[in-house]
Amino acid sequence: MQKNKIIYLVFFATVALAATGCKKQLNVGNPNLPTLEGNVSTESGLISFAQGGVYINGFVNGDVWLGDSYFSLPWAYSELMGDVLGGGEGSNNQTTTIGVPDYILLDNGTRLTNPSPQIALIRLYNNRSATANANNTTYYQWLNMYAMNAACNKVLSLVDKIKLSGDATTRANTIKAWCYWWKGYAYASIGTLYYSGLIDNTADSINNHYVVKDSIIAESNKYFSQAAQVLTSGISNAGDYNTVLGELIPSFCQTGKGGVLTTDMWIRNINTMLARNLLLSKLATFVNGVPGTTITKSSTSAMTAADWTSVLNYATNGIKSSDLVFTGRTVETNYFFSATGGSVAAVTVGKNKNTTLKVSERLVQDFNPGDQRLAMNFNAATTFVNNYSFTTRYSVNDTTTGSTGVYAYATRAVGEYELFIAGSYEENELMLAEANIWLGNTDAGLGHLDIVRSFQGAGIAAVAGTGLSKAQALAELVKERRVSLLFRGLSFYDARRWGWTYDVSNGGGSYGNTVVSSGTVFTNATINYNFLDFWDIPADETDLNRPDATSAAVVNPNF
């Protein structure tokens, strides 16, 4: 039985995240020493290691091909496959190919066919040689999230062995809550994307027993719940809690919606993530304007009324508008993501002829007439021409200021872009909206949707109280999730659960789309994406850590 090479090797890459006010905090000596117990032996060293294990192991290691962080490449795949963005001219990390549908049927009957369908392409390049040449899309999210998980395991193995100051129990429990939260986050990221995964909760452990994604999501829920339990009953000294959490979160991220969360705020963040775990893991189909269409070949099941009730209950106790959440900010040097290449927004903002990623015509069509977010954040000064699906007339403005109260999507100005690492108020409200609509409380759901539009300064008329049907309400909900949660790494999961990414012959596909082809703007195109719904395990893992005899499939057996 072999060690998990990705987990084991990347774990020891934790380094200091030196930034204003944080360099001494994170100076833990040589992290490549073979025994971290001898290197991390003080409270400050442990806190530094716990911070670096998240922000460096989780968000930096390995992401040096397109952009420079977890938020530029793995999240870009989601935005590309969700068709809110299109690829560039060069095939960096398969960004030009990963989001290309199998075919597009234009209004005039012309059929544009992809000669290299996505599923075959993903499997062609899922090998270690392709990884070395930046062509294996399956590699990155797995790498980052298991590196984060391994670092948290190590911190948990050390926390009760190190003498802590002040209220030692509160301080230890704050660190434990931190690790439980990020382990929940890591497992959620794995279980939402991959068909199967590894459960590894012991420092330096050996494990080659792969389990199906549902078990990975259950593990995520377990750790989120453990974090909530510790925050509920294990924090008796607010001062020590605030001090430790304030040291765990980089100081430059403690601005805007980011900061030192109260225990109640953190618990509400957890509830939002529990709602997300359920929502993104199942189908809530809405194909061609019809709620509840059947997908005949899928790796997951449909949401039930009980599931929607659970989402409603979690989100009802989820993030409030006044709550702090987990965010990221950039600084001039020693950042964990850069202002110019560390986020999907950063590699999309600018003139479309020059940017790595492009705005999709399908995104722009989802803005309602008069939406101030469209007016402020996008321009049609230039057209990027592509022979297949990526031609676009729109570019993203670099916006730090603009109309008062209108949400700014992207900027490369240092310290200005607010990256939502986990849940947000808007996402929570839209889960309340969707759950209510599916449970028959259509007008209540539309009320939550209106709240988001108002919160982001859309400036369009309210839809609650206008007598919309369930299908009409879902159409508004779908559009709003696509535009208000742009660049947050959720677009593919939404498109998948709505049924759009599945083959038309199996009940999927997307209809009524705007596509620009050969200089003509078509407005009723049918798109057959036919994407792999849950990804295979990267060969970098399975080649070195071969599945045991009772493991779940490491290649999605449904495709």
C-alpha positions as CSV (number, residue, x, y, z in Angstrom):
1,M,0.0,0.0,0.0
2,Q,1.4,3.4,-1.0
3,K,1.2,6.8,0.5
4,N,-1.1,9.2,-1.3
5,K,1.7,11.1,-3.1
6,I,-0.3,14.2,-3.8
7,I,-1.4,14.7,-0.2
8,Y,1.9,13.7,1.4
9,L,4.3,15.7,-0.8
10,V,2.3,18.9,-1.1
11,F,1.5,19.0,2.6
12,F,5.1,19.8,3.4
13,A,5.1,22.7,1.0
14,T,3.3,24.9,3.5
15,V,5.2,28.2,3.6
16,A,5.0,31.6,5.2
17,L,2.4,34.0,3.7
18,A,4.4,37.1,4.4
19,A,2.4,40.3,4.2
20,T,2.0,43.5,6.0
21,G,1.5,42.7,9.6
22,C,1.7,38.9,9.0
23,K,5.3,38.1,8.3
24,K,6.4,37.5,11.9
25,Q,3.1,35.6,12.5
26,L,3.9,33.2,9.8
27,N,7.6,32.7,10.3
28,V,7.6,29.1,11.3
29,G,11.1,28.1,10.2
30,N,11.8,25.5,7.7
31,P,8.5,23.7,6.8
32,N,10.4,21.1,4.8
33,L,11.9,19.5,8.0
34,P,10.9,15.8,8.2
35,T,9.3,16.3,11.6
36,L,7.0,19.2,11.9
37,E,6.5,18.5,15.6
38,G,10.0,19.9,16.2
39,N,9.4,22.8,13.9
40,V,6.0,23.9,15.1
41,S,6.3,23.8,18.8
42,T,4.8,27.2,19.9
43,E,1.4,28.8,19.8
44,S,2.5,31.4,17.2
45,G,4.1,28.7,15.1
46,L,1.0,26.5,15.2
47,I,-1.3,29.5,14.2
48,S,1.1,30.4,11.4
49,F,1.1,26.8,10.2
50,A,-2.7,26.6,10.4
51,Q,-3.0,29.8,8.3
52,G,-0.4,28.7,5.7
53,G,-2.0,25.3,5.5
54,V,-5.2,26.9,4.1
55,Y,-4.0,29.9,2.2
56,I,-0.8,28.4,0.7
57,N,-1.4,24.6,0.6
58,G,-5.1,25.1,-0.3
59,F,-5.0,28.2,-2.5
60,V,-1.6,28.5,-4.1
61,N,0.3,25.2,-4.5
62,G,0.4,23.9,-8.1
63,D,-1.7,26.7,-9.6
64,V,1.0,28.3,-11.7
65,W,-0.1,27.6,-15.2
66,L,-3.1,29.9,-15.8
67,G,-3.1,32.6,-13.3
68,D,-1.6,32.0,-9.9
69,S,-4.1,30.6,-7.5
70,Y,-6.9,28.1,-6.9
71,F,-9.3,30.9,-7.7
72,S,-7.9,31.5,-11.2
73,L,-7.7,28.0,-12.7
74,P,-10.1,25.5,-10.9
75,W,-12.7,28.1,-10.6
76,A,-12.2,29.1,-14.3
77,Y,-13.1,25.6,-15.3
78,S,-16.5,26.0,-13.6
79,E,-17.1,29.3,-15.2
80,L,-16.2,28.0,-18.6
81,M,-18.3,24.8,-18.4
82,G,-21.2,26.9,-17.0
83,D,-20.9,29.0,-20.2
84,V,-20.7,32.4,-18.5
85,L,-17.2,32.6,-19.9
86,G,-15.5,31.5,-23.1
87,G,-12.0,30.3,-23.6
88,G,-9.0,32.1,-25.1
89,E,-7.0,31.7,-28.3
90,G,-4.3,29.6,-26.7
91,S,-5.0,26.3,-25.1
92,N,-3.7,27.2,-21.6
93,N,-4.6,24.2,-19.3
94,Q,-7.4,23.2,-21.8
95,T,-9.2,26.5,-21.1
96,T,-10.0,26.8,-24.8
97,T,-11.5,23.3,-25.0
98,I,-13.0,22.4,-21.6
99,G,-16.1,24.5,-22.1
100,V,-16.8,23.7,-25.8
101,P,-20.1,21.9,-26.3
102,D,-20.5,18.9,-28.5
103,Y,-22.6,20.8,-31.0
104,I,-24.6,24.0,-31.5
105,L,-27.8,24.1,-33.6
106,L,-28.3,27.6,-34.9
107,D,-31.7,29.2,-35.7
108,N,-31.2,28.6,-39.4
109,G,-30.6,24.9,-39.0
110,T,-26.8,25.1,-39.3
111,R,-25.0,22.6,-37.0
112,L,-21.6,23.5,-35.6
113,T,-19.9,20.3,-34.4
114,N,-17.0,20.1,-32.0
115,P,-14.4,17.7,-33.4
116,S,-12.9,17.0,-29.9
117,P,-15.8,16.3,-27.5
118,Q,-15.1,17.2,-23.9
119,I,-15.5,13.8,-22.2
120,A,-13.0,12.1,-24.6
121,L,-10.6,15.1,-24.2
122,I,-10.7,15.0,-20.4
123,R,-9.8,11.3,-20.5
124,L,-7.2,11.6,-23.2
125,Y,-5.3,14.1,-21.0
126,N,-5.8,12.5,-17.6
127,N,-2.3,11.2,-17.3
128,R,0.8,12.3,-15.5
129,S,2.6,13.3,-18.6
130,A,-0.2,15.6,-19.5
131,T,-0.2,17.1,-16.0
132,A,3.5,17.9,-16.4
133,N,2.6,19.8,-19.6
134,A,-0.4,21.6,-18.0
135,N,-3.0,19.7,-19.9
136,N,-4.7,17.6,-17.2
137,T,-7.8,19.5,-16.0
138,T,-8.6,17.0,-13.4
139,Y,-5.4,17.6,-11.4
140,Y,-5.7,21.0,-9.9
141,Q,-8.8,21.0,-7.6
142,W,-7.8,17.6,-6.3
143,L,-4.3,18.8,-5.6
144,N,-5.3,21.9,-3.7
145,M,-8.1,20.5,-1.6
146,Y,-6.3,17.4,-0.4
147,A,-3.2,19.5,0.4
148,M,-5.4,21.8,2.5
149,N,-7.1,18.8,4.2
150,A,-3.7,17.2,5.0
151,A,-2.4,20.5,6.5
152,C,-5.5,20.7,8.7
153,N,-5.0,17.1,9.8
154,K,-1.5,17.9,10.9
155,V,-2.6,21.0,12.9
156,L,-5.3,18.9,14.6
157,S,-2.7,16.4,15.6
158,L,-0.5,19.1,17.2
159,V,-3.0,21.5,18.8
160,D,-3.5,19.6,22.1
161,K,0.3,19.0,22.4
162,I,1.3,22.7,22.4
163,K,1.0,25.0,25.4
164,L,-1.4,27.8,24.6
165,S,-1.7,31.2,26.4
166,G,-4.8,32.8,27.9
167,D,-7.9,30.6,27.9
168,A,-6.1,27.6,26.5
169,T,-9.3,25.7,25.8
170,T,-10.9,28.6,23.9
171,R,-7.8,29.1,21.9
172,A,-7.4,25.4,21.1
173,N,-11.1,25.1,20.1
174,T,-10.8,28.2,17.8
175,I,-8.0,26.4,16.0
176,K,-10.0,23.2,15.9
177,A,-13.0,25.0,14.5
178,W,-10.8,26.6,11.8
179,C,-9.5,23.1,10.8
180,Y,-12.9,21.5,10.8
181,W,-14.3,24.4,8.7
182,W,-11.6,24.1,6.1
183,K,-11.8,20.3,6.1
184,G,-15.5,20.6,5.4
185,Y,-14.7,23.1,2.6
186,A,-12.1,20.8,1.1
187,Y,-14.3,17.7,1.1
188,A,-17.2,19.8,-0.3
189,S,-15.0,20.9,-3.2
190,I,-13.9,17.3,-3.9
191,G,-17.4,15.7,-3.6
192,T,-19.1,18.3,-5.8
193,L,-16.7,17.8,-8.7
194,Y,-15.3,14.3,-8.6
195,Y,-17.1,11.0,-8.9
196,S,-15.2,9.5,-5.9
197,G,-12.5,10.6,-3.5
198,L,-10.5,9.7,-0.4
199,I,-11.5,10.2,3.2
200,D,-8.3,11.0,5.1
201,N,-8.5,12.4,8.6
202,T,-5.3,11.4,10.2
203,A,-1.9,13.2,9.9
204,D,0.5,11.5,7.6
205,S,-2.0,8.7,7.0
206,I,-2.0,6.0,4.3
207,N,-5.2,5.5,2.5
208,N,-6.1,4.0,-0.9
209,H,-9.7,3.3,-0.3
210,Y,-11.8,5.5,-2.6
211,V,-15.4,6.1,-1.8
212,V,-18.3,7.6,-3.9
213,K,-18.9,11.4,-3.9
214,D,-21.9,11.1,-1.7
215,S,-19.7,9.8,1.1
216,I,-17.3,12.7,0.5
217,I,-20.2,15.2,0.8
218,A,-21.3,13.4,4.0
219,E,-17.7,13.9,5.4
220,S,-17.9,17.5,4.5
221,N,-21.2,17.9,6.3
222,K,-19.7,16.1,9.3
223,Y,-16.8,18.5,9.6
224,F,-19.0,21.6,9.1
225,S,-21.2,20.3,11.9
226,Q,-18.2,19.6,14.1
227,A,-17.1,23.2,13.6
228,A,-20.5,24.5,14.5
229,Q,-20.6,22.3,17.6
230,V,-17.2,23.7,18.8
231,L,-18.3,27.2,18.1
232,T,-21.6,26.7,20.0
233,S,-20.2,25.1,23.1
234,G,-16.4,25.3,23.1
235,I,-15.8,29.1,23.1
236,S,-16.0,30.6,26.6
237,N,-13.6,33.6,26.2
238,A,-14.5,36.0,23.4
239,G,-11.2,37.9,23.7
240,D,-9.1,34.8,23.1
241,Y,-11.3,33.6,20.3
242,N,-11.1,37.0,18.5
243,T,-7.4,37.1,19.0
244,V,-6.7,33.7,17.5
245,L,-9.2,34.0,14.6
246,G,-7.7,37.4,13.9
247,E,-4.3,35.8,13.6
248,L,-5.6,32.9,11.5
249,I,-7.2,35.2,8.9
250,P,-4.6,37.4,7.1
251,S,-4.9,41.0,8.2
252,F,-5.3,42.2,4.6
253,C,-8.4,40.0,4.3
254,Q,-10.1,41.7,7.2
255,T,-11.8,44.4,5.3
256,G,-15.2,44.9,3.6
257,K,-17.2,41.7,4.1
258,G,-14.1,39.9,5.4
259,G,-13.0,40.0,9.0
260,V,-13.1,38.2,12.3
261,L,-16.5,36.5,12.4
262,T,-18.4,36.2,15.6
263,T,-19.2,32.6,16.5
264,D,-22.8,33.2,15.5
265,M,-21.7,34.6,12.1
266,W,-19.5,31.6,11.6
267,I,-22.3,29.2,12.4
268,R,-24.5,31.0,9.8
269,N,-21.7,30.6,7.3
270,I,-21.7,26.9,8.0
271,N,-25.4,26.6,7.5
272,T,-25.0,28.3,4.1
273,M,-22.4,25.8,3.1
274,L,-24.5,22.9,4.3
275,A,-27.4,24.2,2.1
276,R,-24.9,24.5,-0.8
277,N,-23.6,20.9,-0.3
278,L,-27.1,19.6,-0.7
279,L,-28.2,21.9,-3.5
280,L,-25.1,21.4,-5.8
281,S,-24.9,17.6,-5.4
282,K,-28.4,16.8,-6.9
283,L,-30.5,17.6,-9.9
284,A,-33.2,20.4,-9.9
285,T,-33.8,20.3,-13.6
286,F,-35.1,23.2,-15.6
287,V,-34.5,22.4,-19.3
288,N,-36.1,24.5,-22.1
289,G,-38.3,26.3,-19.6
290,V,-39.8,23.1,-18.1
291,P,-39.3,22.4,-14.4
292,G,-38.6,18.8,-13.4
293,T,-37.5,17.4,-16.8
294,T,-36.0,13.9,-16.6
295,I,-32.3,13.3,-17.3
296,T,-32.0,9.6,-18.3
297,K,-28.3,9.3,-17.7
298,S,-26.7,11.0,-14.8
299,S,-24.4,10.3,-11.8
300,T,-26.8,11.8,-9.3
301,S,-30.4,11.9,-8.3
302,A,-33.1,14.6,-8.2
303,M,-33.9,16.9,-5.3
304,T,-36.9,15.8,-3.3
305,A,-39.4,17.9,-1.3
306,A,-37.5,16.8,1.8
307,D,-34.3,18.0,0.3
308,W,-35.8,21.4,-0.6
309,T,-37.1,21.7,3.0
310,S,-33.6,21.0,4.3
311,V,-32.1,23.7,2.0
312,L,-34.8,26.1,3.2
313,N,-34.1,25.4,6.9
314,Y,-30.3,25.7,6.5
315,A,-30.5,28.9,4.5
316,T,-33.1,30.4,6.8
317,N,-30.4,30.2,9.4
318,G,-27.6,31.1,6.9
319,I,-25.6,34.3,6.1
320,K,-27.3,37.6,6.9
321,S,-26.6,40.8,5.0
322,S,-24.7,42.2,8.0
323,D,-22.5,39.1,8.5
324,L,-18.8,38.9,7.8
325,V,-17.8,36.0,5.6
326,F,-14.5,34.4,4.3
327,T,-13.1,36.6,1.6
328,G,-9.7,37.2,-0.1
329,R,-7.9,40.4,-0.9
330,T,-4.7,41.2,-2.8
331,V,-1.6,43.0,-1.6
332,E,1.4,44.3,-3.5
333,T,3.7,41.3,-2.6
334,N,3.5,38.0,-0.8
335,Y,-0.1,37.4,-1.7
336,F,-2.0,34.1,-1.9
337,F,-3.6,35.4,-5.1
338,S,-2.4,38.3,-7.3
339,A,-4.4,41.3,-8.4
340,T,-3.6,40.6,-12.1
341,G,-3.8,36.8,-12.3
342,G,-5.1,35.3,-9.1
343,S,-8.8,35.2,-9.8
344,V,-11.2,34.4,-12.6
345,A,-12.2,38.1,-12.6
346,A,-8.5,39.1,-13.1
347,V,-8.0,37.0,-16.1
348,T,-11.2,38.1,-17.7
349,V,-11.3,41.9,-17.1
350,G,-10.1,44.1,-20.0
351,K,-10.5,44.2,-23.8
352,N,-11.9,40.9,-25.0
353,K,-9.3,40.7,-27.8
354,N,-6.5,40.6,-25.2
355,T,-7.9,38.8,-22.1
356,T,-7.2,35.1,-21.4
357,L,-10.9,34.4,-20.8
358,K,-13.9,36.0,-22.5
359,V,-17.4,36.9,-21.5
360,S,-20.0,34.6,-23.0
361,E,-22.9,35.9,-25.0
362,R,-25.0,33.6,-22.9
363,L,-24.1,35.5,-19.8
364,V,-25.0,38.8,-21.2
365,Q,-28.4,37.6,-22.4
366,D,-29.3,36.8,-18.8
367,F,-29.3,40.4,-17.7
368,N,-32.8,41.9,-17.7
369,P,-33.2,45.2,-19.7
370,G,-32.1,48.2,-17.7
371,D,-29.9,46.2,-15.3
372,Q,-27.3,48.7,-14.0
373,R,-24.8,45.9,-13.3
374,L,-24.7,45.3,-17.1
375,A,-24.4,49.0,-17.9
376,M,-21.6,49.6,-15.4
377,N,-19.5,46.4,-15.7
378,F,-19.5,45.6,-19.4
379,N,-18.9,47.3,-22.7
380,A,-19.3,46.4,-26.4
381,A,-16.4,48.4,-27.8
382,T,-14.7,45.4,-29.4
383,T,-15.6,41.9,-30.7
384,F,-13.5,38.8,-30.2
385,V,-14.2,36.4,-33.1
386,N,-14.0,32.6,-32.7
387,N,-15.3,30.2,-35.3
388,Y,-17.3,28.1,-32.8
389,S,-19.0,29.2,-29.6
390,F,-16.7,31.8,-28.1
391,T,-17.3,34.8,-30.3
392,T,-18.4,37.7,-28.1
393,R,-19.2,41.3,-28.5
394,Y,-18.6,42.1,-24.8
395,S,-15.7,42.9,-22.5
396,V,-15.5,43.3,-18.7
397,N,-14.7,46.8,-17.4
398,D,-12.0,47.3,-14.7
399,T,-14.3,48.8,-12.2
400,T,-13.5,50.0,-8.7
401,T,-15.9,52.9,-8.7
402,G,-19.1,53.6,-10.6
403,S,-22.8,54.1,-10.0
404,T,-23.4,54.3,-6.3
405,G,-24.5,50.9,-4.9
406,V,-24.0,48.9,-8.1
407,Y,-21.9,45.8,-7.7
408,A,-18.5,45.8,-9.4
409,Y,-17.6,42.5,-10.9
410,A,-13.9,42.8,-11.5
411,T,-10.8,45.0,-11.1
412,R,-7.0,44.5,-11.2
413,A,-6.4,47.3,-8.7
414,V,-4.5,45.9,-5.7
415,G,-6.7,45.4,-2.6
416,E,-9.9,46.4,-4.4
417,Y,-11.4,43.1,-5.6
418,E,-13.3,41.2,-2.9
419,L,-13.1,37.5,-3.6
420,F,-15.8,35.4,-1.9
421,I,-14.0,32.2,-0.9
422,A,-17.0,30.4,0.5
423,G,-20.6,31.4,1.0
424,S,-22.1,34.9,0.6
425,Y,-25.3,36.7,1.5
426,E,-26.4,36.7,-2.2
427,E,-25.9,33.0,-2.5
428,N,-27.8,32.3,0.6
429,E,-30.8,34.5,-0.5
430,L,-30.9,32.8,-3.8
431,M,-31.0,29.4,-2.2
432,L,-33.9,30.6,-0.1
433,A,-35.5,31.8,-3.4
434,E,-35.0,28.5,-5.2
435,A,-36.2,26.3,-2.3
436,N,-39.3,28.4,-1.8
437,I,-40.2,28.3,-5.5
438,W,-39.8,24.5,-5.7
439,L,-41.8,24.1,-2.5
440,G,-44.7,26.1,-4.0
441,N,-44.0,29.4,-2.2
442,T,-43.4,31.2,-5.5
443,D,-44.0,34.7,-4.4
444,A,-41.9,34.3,-1.2
445,G,-39.1,33.0,-3.4
446,L,-39.3,35.9,-5.8
447,G,-39.1,38.2,-2.8
448,H,-35.7,36.8,-1.9
449,L,-34.6,37.2,-5.5
450,D,-35.6,40.8,-5.5
451,I,-33.5,41.3,-2.3
452,V,-30.4,40.2,-4.2
453,R,-31.1,42.5,-7.1
454,S,-31.6,45.4,-4.8
455,F,-28.5,44.4,-2.7
456,Q,-26.3,44.5,-5.9
457,G,-27.9,47.7,-7.2
458,A,-29.5,46.1,-10.3
459,G,-32.1,48.9,-10.5
460,I,-34.8,46.7,-12.2
461,A,-38.4,46.3,-11.2
462,A,-39.3,43.8,-8.5
463,V,-40.8,40.5,-9.7
464,A,-42.5,39.5,-6.4
465,G,-46.3,40.1,-6.5
466,T,-46.4,40.1,-10.3
467,G,-48.2,36.7,-10.6
468,L,-45.3,34.8,-12.2
469,S,-45.8,31.0,-12.6
470,K,-43.4,28.5,-11.2
471,A,-41.6,28.2,-14.6
472,Q,-41.4,32.0,-15.0
473,A,-40.1,32.3,-11.5
474,L,-37.4,29.7,-12.1
475,A,-36.4,31.5,-15.3
476,E,-35.8,34.6,-13.2
477,L,-33.9,32.6,-10.6
478,V,-31.7,30.9,-13.1
479,K,-30.8,34.3,-14.7
480,E,-30.0,35.8,-11.3
481,R,-27.8,33.1,-10.1
482,R,-25.8,33.3,-13.3
483,V,-25.3,37.1,-13.1
484,S,-25.1,37.8,-9.4
485,L,-22.7,34.9,-8.5
486,L,-20.4,35.4,-11.5
487,F,-16.7,34.6,-10.9
488,R,-17.5,32.6,-7.7
489,G,-16.8,29.1,-9.1
490,L,-20.4,27.9,-9.0
491,S,-21.6,28.2,-12.6
492,F,-20.9,24.6,-13.8
493,Y,-22.5,23.1,-10.8
494,D,-25.7,25.1,-11.5
495,A,-25.7,24.2,-15.2
496,R,-25.3,20.6,-14.2
497,R,-28.1,20.4,-11.7
498,W,-30.4,22.3,-14.0
499,G,-29.8,19.6,-16.6
500,W,-28.1,21.8,-19.2
501,T,-24.8,20.0,-19.4
502,Y,-26.3,16.6,-20.2
503,D,-26.8,15.3,-23.7
504,V,-29.9,16.5,-25.5
505,S,-30.7,12.8,-26.3
506,N,-30.8,12.2,-22.5
507,G,-33.1,15.1,-21.8
508,G,-30.5,17.8,-21.3
509,G,-29.2,20.7,-23.3
510,S,-29.7,24.5,-23.3
511,Y,-32.2,26.3,-25.5
512,G,-33.0,29.8,-26.7
513,N,-29.3,30.9,-26.7
514,T,-27.6,33.9,-28.2
515,V,-24.7,32.8,-30.4
516,V,-22.7,34.9,-32.8
517,S,-21.4,33.0,-35.8
518,S,-19.9,34.3,-39.1
519,G,-21.0,37.8,-38.3
520,T,-24.6,36.9,-37.6
521,V,-26.3,37.1,-34.2
522,F,-28.5,34.1,-33.6
523,T,-30.9,34.3,-30.6
524,N,-32.6,30.9,-30.5
525,A,-29.7,28.4,-30.7
526,T,-29.8,25.0,-29.1
527,I,-26.6,24.0,-27.3
528,N,-25.7,20.4,-26.6
529,Y,-22.9,20.5,-24.1
530,N,-22.7,16.8,-23.2
531,F,-20.1,17.3,-20.5
532,L,-18.8,14.8,-17.9
533,D,-21.0,15.4,-14.9
534,F,-18.6,14.3,-12.2
535,W,-14.9,14.1,-13.1
536,D,-12.6,11.0,-12.9
537,I,-9.9,11.0,-10.3
538,P,-6.6,12.4,-11.6
539,A,-4.1,9.8,-12.7
540,D,-1.5,11.6,-10.6
541,E,-3.4,10.1,-7.7
542,T,-4.5,6.7,-8.9
543,D,-1.2,5.8,-10.6
544,L,0.7,6.3,-7.3
545,N,-2.0,5.4,-4.9
546,R,-3.8,2.5,-6.6
547,P,-7.3,1.8,-5.4
548,D,-7.8,-1.2,-3.0
549,A,-10.0,-4.1,-3.9
550,T,-13.2,-2.6,-2.4
551,S,-12.8,1.0,-3.7
552,A,-15.5,2.8,-5.6
553,A,-14.8,3.5,-9.3
554,V,-12.2,6.1,-9.9
555,V,-13.5,6.6,-13.5
556,N,-17.1,7.8,-13.7
557,P,-18.9,4.6,-14.9
558,N,-21.9,6.5,-16.2
559,F,-20.0,8.1,-19.2
